[in-house]
Amino acid sequence: MADTRFFRSKGSMPLGDIAERIGVDIAQQRDVSRRMGGVASLDLAGPDEVSFLDNPKYVDAFTKTKAGACIVHPRFADRAPTGTTLLLSEQPYRAYSLVAQLFYPEEATGTDTFGAPGIVSERAAVHPSAKLGENVTIEPGASVGAGAEIGRNTIIGTNTSIGKECTVGKDCFIGPNVTVSHAHIGDRVMLHPGVRVGQDGFGFAMGYPHHEKVPQLGRVIIQDDVEIGANTTVDRGAGPDTVIGEGTKIDNLVQIGHNVEIGRGCIIVAQTGISGSAKLGDFVVLAAQVGVAGHLTINSGAQIAARGAAVHDVPAGQQYGGLPAKPIAEWRREVVELRRLGRRPKSGNKPSEQ
């Protein structure tokens, strides 16, 4: 159950309105006027809350839930407990996310962390030449540099730095302790606490007697509806730009090197590292702790399993895994064979009889 100190519901809504707005069917049409006031898990939900069942592992919890309404796949409808109204969906988890957004829209877009929305704090440093749109929030300790532009309804969190000449679009959430330099950021972008955008790429001409620093002369371009998790770093380009495509979602603790180009709708999970000048197509998925070598291409729709290491181009739509990454069926066969080899008894000469 959501703690009301941190999460405030927008109020109760009739199930009929909820179903219509998220595009699902109500199994019991008599309940269209029944009102719900929030969302909760199967085991914690009460009679005025909506829950969901997506993983069959939780069917038992579903049969015992006290939720007033539950989003389920039609195949589980006959397991519903008495008193729970069913919202039928082929994609229950996705439907649940839409319901949660109805009740808690600010949690999907980001909300101020200090408690003074729409206010430019007297303890913020905003350069006179910076341009702020309507209803911008600048929290204490934040700074906005010369010539920077911040779009309407955007929140700049406590102790965040928006560097000179950077642009941030409208309806963005730039969390506390973020640094942004040499970057242009689109609309509805979320940067969680500690994100670093636009710092030098790791560029050095190696040699004796010392390594020469290569000036990094590119930018970072973050397109609309991108979300970047806490303490992730995005280096600016060395000459070409580093680009993150529309709708891409990046987890915490990810490293994105200079000149990297990431397409639309990609998913990049925690502790992944993408080396300089790598290119990702649209809707690529990199699971946790994936490593991507520089100057290669992971084509659209490809997926790499956790801890995989891409050292060659990955074809479109393919699933790869392992180190080095290879087609996932091949990798799984290798894992099975290695396990089998490990179980074989050690060979050796039979001790001679004295």
Residue pairs with C-beta under 8 A, 6 or more apart in sequence:
1 38
1 40
1 44
1 45
1 46
1 49
2 9
2 38
2 39
2 40
2 104
7 104
7 107
8 104
9 37
9 38
9 103
9 104
10 102
10 103
10 104
10 105
11 37
12 35
12 36
12 37
12 48
13 35
13 36
13 37
13 102
13 103
14 32
14 33
14 34
14 35
15 26
15 31
15 32
15 33
15 34
15 35
15 36
15 69
15 85
15 87
16 26
16 32
16 33
18 36
18 50
18 69
18 87
18 99
18 102
19 25
19 26
19 32
19 87
21 98
21 102
22 87
22 89
22 95
22 98
22 99
22 102
23 95
24 71
24 87
24 88
24 89
24 95
25 87
25 88
25 89
26 32
26 85
26 86
26 87
26 88
27 77
27 80
27 85
27 86
27 87
27 88
28 85
28 86
31 69
31 85
34 68
34 69
34 85
35 48
36 48
36 49
36 50
36 68
36 69
37 48
37 49
37 103
38 48
38 49
38 50
38 103
38 104
39 45
39 49
39 50
39 51
39 96
39 99
39 100
39 103
39 104
40 46
40 49
40 50
40 51
40 67
41 51
42 51
42 52
42 53
42 58
42 61
42 62
42 64
42 65
42 67
42 70
43 61
43 64
43 65
45 51
45 65
45 66
45 67
45 68
45 70
46 66
46 67
46 68
47 66
47 67
47 68
47 83
48 68
49 67
49 68
49 69
50 67
50 68
50 69
50 70
50 71
50 87
50 96
50 99
51 65
51 67
51 69
51 70
51 71
51 96
52 70
52 71
52 72
52 92
52 93
52 95
52 96
52 99
53 59
53 61
53 62
53 70
53 71
53 72
53 73
53 76
53 92
54 73
54 92
54 93
54 96
56 76
59 76
59 79
62 70
62 72
62 76
62 79
62 80
62 81
63 79
63 80
63 81
64 81
65 81
65 84
66 81
66 83
66 84
67 84
68 83
68 84
68 85
69 84
69 85
69 86
69 87
70 80
70 84
70 85
70 86
70 87
71 86
71 87
71 88
71 89
71 92
71 95
71 96
71 99
72 80
72 86
72 87
72 88
72 89
72 92
73 88
73 89
73 90
73 92
74 88
74 90
77 86
77 88
80 86
87 95
89 95
100 107
100 108
101 107
101 108
109 171
109 173
109 188
109 190
110 155
110 172
110 173
110 175
110 190
111 117
111 155
111 173
112 137
112 139
112 155
112 157
113 139
113 157
113 158
113 175
113 176
114 121
114 139
114 140
114 157
114 158
116 137
116 139
117 137
117 155
118 135
118 136
118 137
119 137
119 138
120 126
120 132
120 136
120 137
120 138
121 138
121 139
121 140
121 141
121 142
123 140
123 141
124 138
124 139
124 140
124 141
124 142
124 143
124 144
124 156
125 142
125 143
125 144
126 132
126 138
126 143
126 144
127 144
127 145
127 146
127 147
127 148
127 164
129 146
129 147
130 144
130 145
130 146
130 147
130 148
130 149
130 150
131 148
131 149
131 150
132 138
132 144
132 150
133 150
133 151
133 152
133 153
133 154
133 170
134 152
134 153
135 152
135 153
136 150
136 151
136 152
136 153
136 154
136 155
136 156
137 154
137 155
137 156
138 144
138 150
138 156
139 155
139 156
139 157
139 158
139 160
139 176
140 158
140 159
141 158
141 159
141 160
142 156
142 157
142 158
142 159
142 160
142 161
142 162
143 160
143 161
143 162
144 150
144 156
144 162
145 161
145 162
145 163
145 164
145 165
145 166
146 164
146 165
147 164
147 165
148 162
148 163
148 164
148 165
148 166
148 167
148 168
149 166
149 167
149 168
150 156
150 162
150 167
150 168
151 168
151 169
151 170
151 171
151 172
151 187
152 170
152 171
153 170
153 171
154 168
154 169
154 170
154 171
154 172
154 173
154 174
155 172
155 173
155 174
156 162
156 168
156 174
157 173
157 174
157 175
157 176
157 177
157 178
157 193
158 176
158 177
159 176
159 177
160 174
160 175
160 176
160 177
160 178
160 179
160 180
161 178
161 179
161 180
161 181
162 168
162 174
162 180
163 179
163 180
163 181
163 182
163 183
163 198
164 181
166 180
166 181
166 182
166 183
166 184
166 185
166 198
167 183
167 184
167 185
168 174
168 180
168 185
168 189
169 185
169 186
169 187
169 188
169 189
169 224
170 187
170 188
171 187
171 188
172 185
172 187
172 188
172 189
172 190
172 191
173 189
173 190
173 191
174 180
174 185
174 189
174 191
175 190
175 191
175 192
175 193
175 194
175 195
175 230
176 193
177 193
177 194
178 191
178 192
178 193
178 194
178 195
178 196
178 197
179 195
179 196
179 197
179 198
179 199
180 191
180 197
180 198
181 197
181 198
181 199
181 236
182 198
182 218
182 219
182 220
182 236
183 197
183 198
183 219
183 220
183 221
183 222
183 236
184 219
184 220
184 221
184 222
185 191
185 197
185 222
186 222
186 223
186 224
186 225
186 226
186 246
187 224
187 225
188 224
188 225
189 222
189 224
189 225
189 226
189 227
189 228
190 226
190 227
190 228
191 197
191 228
192 227
192 228
192 229
192 230
192 232
192 252
193 230
193 231
194 230
194 231
195 228
195 229
195 230
195 231
195 232
195 233
195 234
196 232
196 233
196 234
197 220
197 222
197 228
197 233
197 234
198 219
198 220
198 234
198 235
198 236
199 233
199 235
199 236
200 216
200 235
200 236
201 216
201 218
201 235
201 236
201 237
201 238
201 242
201 257
201 258
201 259
201 276
202 235
202 257
202 258
202 276
203 213
203 214
203 215
203 216
203 238
203 258
203 276
204 211
204 212
204 213
204 214
205 211
205 212
205 214
214 238
216 235
216 236
216 237
216 238
216 258
217 237
217 238
217 239
218 236
218 237
218 238
218 239
218 240
218 241
218 242
218 258
218 259
219 236
219 237
219 241
219 242
220 234
220 235
220 236
220 237
220 241
220 242
220 243
220 244
221 241
221 242
221 243
221 244
222 228
222 234
222 244
223 243
223 244
223 245
223 246
223 247
223 248
223 264
224 246
224 247
225 246
225 247
226 244
226 245
226 246
226 247
226 248
226 249
226 250
227 248
227 249
227 250
228 234
228 244
228 250
228 254
229 250
229 251
229 252
229 253
229 254
229 270
230 252
230 253
231 252
231 253
232 250
232 251
232 252
232 253
232 254
232 255
232 256
233 254
233 255
233 256
234 242
234 244
234 256
235 242
235 256
235 257
235 258
235 260
235 276
236 242
236 258
237 258
237 259
238 258
238 259
238 276
239 259
240 259
240 277
241 259
242 256
242 257
242 258
242 259
242 260
242 261
243 260
243 261
243 262
244 250
244 256
244 262
245 261
245 262
245 263
245 264
245 265
245 266
245 282
246 264
246 265
247 264
247 265
248 262
248 263
248 264
248 265
248 266
248 267
248 268
249 266
249 267
249 268
250 256
250 266
250 268
251 268
251 269
251 270
251 272
251 288
252 270
253 270
253 271
254 268
254 269
254 270
254 271
254 272
254 273
254 274
255 272
255 273
255 274
256 262
256 274
257 273
257 274
257 275
257 276
257 277
257 278
257 294
258 276
258 277
259 276
259 277
260 274
260 275
260 276
260 277
260 278
260 279
260 280
261 278
261 279
261 280
262 268
262 274
262 280
262 284
263 280
263 281
263 282
263 283
263 284
263 300
264 282
264 283
265 282
265 283
266 280
266 282
266 283
266 284
266 285
266 286
267 284
267 285
267 286
268 274
268 285
268 286
269 285
269 286
269 287
269 288
269 290
269 306
270 288
270 289
271 288
271 289
272 286
272 287
272 288
272 289
272 290
272 291
272 292
273 290
273 291
273 292
274 280
274 286
274 292
275 291
275 292
275 293
275 294
275 295
276 294
276 295
277 294
277 295
278 292
278 293
278 294
278 295
278 296
278 297
278 298
279 296
279 297
279 298
280 286
280 292
280 297
280 298
281 297
281 298
281 299
281 300
281 301
281 302
281 316
282 300
282 301
283 300
283 301
284 298
284 299
284 300
284 301
284 302
284 303
285 302
285 303
285 304
286 292
286 298
286 303
286 304
287 303
287 304
287 305
287 306
287 307
287 308
288 306
288 307
289 306
289 307
290 304
290 305
290 306
290 307
290 308
290 309
290 310
291 308
291 309
291 310
292 298
292 304
292 310
293 309
293 310
293 311
296 310
296 311
296 312
296 313
296 314
297 313
297 314
298 304
298 310
298 313
298 314
299 313
299 314
299 315
299 316
299 317
300 316
300 317
301 316
301 317
301 318
302 314
302 315
302 316
302 317
302 318
302 319
302 320
303 318
303 319
303 320
304 310
304 314
304 319
304 320
304 321
304 325
305 319
305 320
305 321
305 322
305 328
305 331
306 321
307 323
308 320
308 321
308 322
308 323
308 325
309 322
309 323
309 324
309 325
310 320
310 324
310 325
311 324
311 325
312 324
312 325
314 320
314 325
318 327
319 327
319 328
320 326
320 327
320 328
320 331
321 328
321 331
321 332
322 328
322 331
322 334
322 335
325 331
